[in-house]
Structures are given as structure tokens and as C-alpha cells.
């Protein structure tokens, strides 16, 4: 068999085999991608924070002098009024000091009277020229010295009298006793904290706000407060914003004044605070998984009506628990990919999937 015949035989065999091969494989199926449709969120947004019910005024009170406690008139949890007795020191020492100071005043008065009498006699002798002017001056000096000693004694007597009153520890405001460290027989020093009084008429909520949103809050902003266990919502207002962040949490402490508190709210209760931020411009929030960085620019993948993916550059705003704020680059009713964005390419045909729903056809 010569070479041309072998060639023709081989060619015929190849044609026959090609006719027996299966049809070309279909194109790969579209890639499923989770998506979301952008909605117009120009309505006021709310931020929610958890805090604790506190009293604006928490007074630490103590005795102004040293002494030994003889009695205690209140217990933890008692309601007290301003001026009510909290505890009593032994008054014997201060009473004796007051009596001693009073005696000093009487002595100084007697010495002054004697000096004034001597000066009167010396003045008569001086007028009759029996003594010199220098001798008269010495008696005038004695009167001035006696007068000064009397004033000093009176001042000391007043201090001693006041200290007698300091043996009683009185409530400086109306409220509830939150803490008391006073037992009969206990010796305390001046300034030592004996009791703590919480003013129940000025309740507020202490919360911590992250540094990413602190610039959007201001003193006087309104808030809605919900106390755990109480269905009734309360009105609040920002009273104080800490000027410095906590060094450990990097959060700022805020105090929210309760404008319509009642007796149902107790100190230490957990409360949720919600701020309403009015915003006239459109604000779009997307999951953080929808945003990628390409060449130092934030981008998202937009799915068009033909279910094809297209990369689009956007401008991002604040990052919060709700996601990433998109300030420009997206419009309402557009569809974007939220999960699986790192596997997309420009123009790729995708199969949109909405979480919780069937695949979009």
C-alpha cells in the first residue's frame, strides 16, 4: 500500500471520529451572587446605645471635725430630706472647748475693762502734769492690746460654738441613702466619707458613644429612652458630653437628662437611648461586605437589568454597626452585590440571590 492511500485512509478515519464526538459543552452557569436593592433612606436615622440609670447629684458627705460616732439615724435605702440627721458624734469635747472659749472671752473683757480704767486715771494725772506723755502712751497701748485680745477670744469662741454644731451630720439634699459607713463607737476623721445621698429628682442615663459618631451629637439634642422592664418610653436630652475619650474604650461618656422620669425608674436600671438624626439629603447604607478597595478607591458591584456585574466607584461616609454610608455613586432602586464580590469580573453574567428569597429569574 503506497503513501497516498494511507493518507486518504487516515483522513477518512478522522472525519468519521469527529462525527462521533458529543456536542460542545454549554457555557458555564451564571455565578450566584447575593444582592440587595438600594432604598431611599432620607428619613431620619436612629442610633441606639445602652446605658445605666444614674443620679445627676451623688453627694458624698462627712463630718467636718474628728470625733467618735455615738449614733446613726438612717440605713441604706432610706429616703431623707434636706437637713435630716444622719449620724451624731460625741459632743463632750466640743462642748468643753466652747465653754473654755467663752471663759477666755470673759477674761479678755475683764482685762480690757481694767486697762480702760487705768488709762482714765492716767489721763487725769497727765492733765494735772503729774506724769509724762510717754507714760500715758503705754497705757493707751495696753488698751489697744486688750481690745485685740478680746476680739481674738470672741472669734475663737465662735469657732468652738460652730464645732459644737458640727457633731451632727445632716443631709445636704433630699434623696436616698446609697451608702453609709457609720457605726456607733467608730472614730472618724474630718472629711471622711460617711454617707452617700442620691438625688432621685434628677435622674439621667450614662452611655458611651464611639468616637466615629461623637461629632454628630450635641448638648441639647433630643433622645428617646426605654428602660428595661418598663414599656413606657421617656423623653431625654443630652446634658453633658465628655470632652475626652476613655483611654481604654476610646468612647465618649454622655449623660442624658430624663425630662419626664417617675418613681418606676430605679437607680442602676439598664436603659436604651435612641437618637434621631434628621437628614435632608439621601443617605444610603450598604453592608460592609459590599464595598471593596480598588486602587485606593472604594467600589461596589452594580447588577444591571441584564444581570451583568459592573464595577462602580463610590464615596463612603461613616462606618457603623448598620454598615457603610455611601455619600455618592449610588442611587435608589439600583441593585448591588453584597456577598461574593471578590469573585466578580467586569461584565460577568450573575444569578442574583436575595437572602431569604428564591433566586431572581
Buried (B, 14 or more C-beta within 10 A) or exposed (E): EEEEEEEEEEEEEEEEEEEEEEEEEEEEEBBEBBBBEBEEBBEEBEBEBEBEBBBBBBBBBBBBBEBBBBEBBBEEEEEBEEEBBBBBBBBEBBBEBBEEBBEBBEEBBEBBEEBBEBBEEBBEEBEEEEBEEEEBEEBEEBBEEBBEBBEEBBEBBEEBBEBBEBBBBBBBBBBBBBEBBBEEEBEBEEEBBBBBBBBBEBBBBBBBBBEEBBEBBEEEBEBBBBBEEBEEEBBBBBBBBBEEBEEEEEBBBBBBBBEEBEEEBEBEBEBBBBBBEEEEEBBBBBBEBBBBEEEEEBBBBBBEEEBBBEBEEBEBEBBBEBBBBBBEBBEEEBBBBBBBBEEBEEEBEBBBBBEEEEEEE
